[in-house]
């Protein structure tokens, strides 16, 4: 497998620079429709996204307006997919089946399975800094 399929790459423009942190504005490209990672990337669904990138190459001076390509490991894309979509779906489904078996009331089971999402997303919110630190974007060039 070639190395280009190991990372998710997006061209962007540096929006602002503070110390060694860069905020890069990413616009979805027309090529997103044919990209190998379009099924889990989500970039085609947004008009503009700004991501924070730590500048690893301190010898290069970055300035607002510079064009760059940022990368994210493909495995982290799968992790985001799992945390954002798959795990909540599995929790919701498990809660629905369990509460339906225990209560035999479809309306109550539906409400309980939706209510259980509140603590899940609250925990994600509390852990956002930990999660954010594990999703590191890098500047390719």
N, C-alpha and C positions, 0 to 999 in steps of 0.2 A: 504494500500500500504506500503510495507516495506521501510525502510529508505535508503537502497542501491539504490532504484530507484528514490530517490529525488535528487541525485547528480551524476555528471559524474566523474568517477574516472580513473586515469591513473597512472601506476607505472613509476617512473623516477629515474634518477641519478643526484645528485647535481653536476652541472658543476663548479660553483664558488659561493663564499660567500663574501658579502660586507655588513658590519654592520648587520642589521637585514633583509637584502634582499638576497634572494637566486635565482639563475638561475638554473632551473631544465631542464634537457634534457629528452625529452619523445620520446620513440621509439614505433611505432605502434606494437602491439602484434598480434599474430595469432588469439587470442581470439576476436580481433576487429570485425571479420566477424560475430560472434554470439552475439555480445554485444547488449543490449537493446537500446542503444543510438546511434548505428552506423548510423542511417539515418540522423542525424543532427550534428554529432560530427566532421567529416572531418579528424579525425586522421588517418584513413586507407589510405588516399590519400597522405600523406607526409612521407618522409623518416625519418626525425628527426625534432623536434620542440623544441625550447627552450622558456620556459615561466618564467616570473618573479613572485616570490612568496614572500610575506612578512611573515617573521617568527613570528607567534603569540606567540609561546611557547619560551620565552626567557630563560627559565631555561635549555633547552636542547641546547647543542652545536652542530651545524651542520658543516660538513666539506665536501669539494669537494670529490666526490666519494661515499658518503652515498646514500643508496637506500631509497627512500621515495615513498609514494603514495600521489598524489595531487588530490584535488577535486574542482569541480566547480558546483554551483547550477544549476540544470536542467533548471530552468526558465531563467537563463542567456544564456544558449545554445539556447533557443528559441528566445531570444532577438537578439542574434548575427545572427541567421538565418533570422529574420525579417529585420534587418538593412542591411545585406549583400546581401540578395537575394530577399525577397518578396517585400519590399518597392521599391527598384529600378525597379523591374519588373512592379509593379503597376503604377509607375510614367511613365515608358516607354510606357506601354500600353495606359494609359490615354492620354499622349501626342500624340501618334500615332493616336488614334481615333479622338481626337479633331482637330489636324492639318489636318487630312484627310477630315473631315467634312468642315473645313474652306477653305482649298485650293483646294480640289478635285484633288490633284497631289500626287500620291503614292510615287514617288521618293523624293519629298520635305518633305512629311510627315515622311518618314523613316529617312531622314537625321536630321530633327528637333528632332525627338524622341531620336535619338542617341546623338545628341548634348546636350540635356537637362540633360544627365547623367554627363556631365563635372561639372556643378555647384553642383550636388548632391554629387559626390565623393570628390569634393574640400571642401565642407562643412564638410563632414565626416573627411577629412584630418585635417581641422582646429580644429575640436572637438575631435581629437584622444586622447588627454590627459584626457579629461572628460570621454570619453567612456572607455578608458583604466582603469581609476580609479574605474569605476563601475563593471568591470569584474575582480573580485578578486579570485585568486586561493588560496586554503588553503592546508596546509600539514596535512594529516590525521594521518600518523605515519611515 
